[in-house]
Amino acid sequence: MTPNDERRLHHILEQIDRIESYTTDGRSAFDKEPMAQDAVLHCLTVIGEAAGALADHAYRQVPVLPPRGARGQRNIIVHEYWRIDPDIIWATISNDLPLVKVQIEALLKDTGHR
């Protein structure tokens, strides 16, 4: 793994940790807190940017991270904000990010980088 890929994977983990801290009270609390929503969207933007810059071999090592998924979501948040679907954002938070986190942590541990 290249140093740049390692750094980007760490950035993704940092953003997932932040999202977890912003959403600990569940969906209904999240829906009522605009600042938490804004913070999560920013974190998802960073994740999408970092994921989009990963080399192909890094993607193969984190199979739950779809090559175009994170980047596509980032593009919607940044360029087509009117299409942001709160249900999709919450599904990303509750279903996708925990799996991504586990795989990245395992990869970094296996390579001695976490």
N, C-alpha and C positions, 0 to 999 in steps of 0.2 A: 504494500500500500504506500502511496506517495505521501509525503508530508502534507501536501495541500489537501488530499482526500481525508487524511486523519484530522486535520484542523476543521474541515467542513463537517465531518461527522461529530466532532465535539461541539461545534456550533449548533447542530441540529439537536443534540442532547440537551444543551443549555436552554434552548428555546422550548423544548418539550417540558423540561422542569419548570420553566416559568409559566407555561400554559397550565400545568397541573396546579401550581400555586394560585392561579387566578380562577380556577374552576372547582375548587374543593367543595363548595357548597351546593353543587348540582346545577342542573339545567334551569330550573325555575329562578334560582338566584342569579345565575348568569344572564338570563334574559332580561332581568330588571336592572342590570348594572352596565350602563354604556361604557364606562371606562374600562371595565374588564373585557368587554367585547372588542373595544379598540386595541387593547393590549394584545389580545389573542390574535386578532387579524395581523397585527405587526409581526408577532412571532411566527405566524404561518407564512408571512411574506419572506422572512429571513430563512425559514426552513426551505421554502421553495427555491429561493436563490441559491442556497448552499447545495441542495439536492441537484439542482440543474447544472451545477458546476462540477459534480462528481464525474470521475472517469467511468467508462463502461464497466471495467472490472470491479470497481467499488459497488456499483449497482448490483452486480451479480452476487455479491457477498451479503447484500441486504435485500433478499427477494420480496419482502413485504412492502418495500418502498418502490412504488411503480415509477418507472423512468419518466413518464410525462405527468403523473398525477400531482405531485407536489408542485412542480413548476406550473402546471395548468391552473391549479388553485391559486397560486401566487399571481398569475397573470389576470385572473378574474378579479382578485382583490384589488390589484393595482390599476388595471386598465378598464375593467368592466364592473366596477363596484356595485352598480345597480342590479347585477345578476347574483350577488351574494345571497346564498340560501342558508338561513340559520340552521335548518335541519341538517344540511350537508356539513356545515362547520361543526355542529355538535357531534355528528357521526364520526368526523375526523378526530375530534378530541377524544371521544369515548371508545371508539373501536380501532382506529388506525394507529394513532400515536403510541398507545401502550405496546403494540406489537413491534413497531419500528424501534422504540426505545430498547426493548429486550434484545432485538437482533443487533443493534449497534453496540450496546454494552457488551454482548457476548463476543462480537467481532473484535472490539478494542481490547477486551480482556485476553482473547486468544492470541492477539498479536502483541500483547504486553504494553498496550497504550492507554489503559484506564486505571 
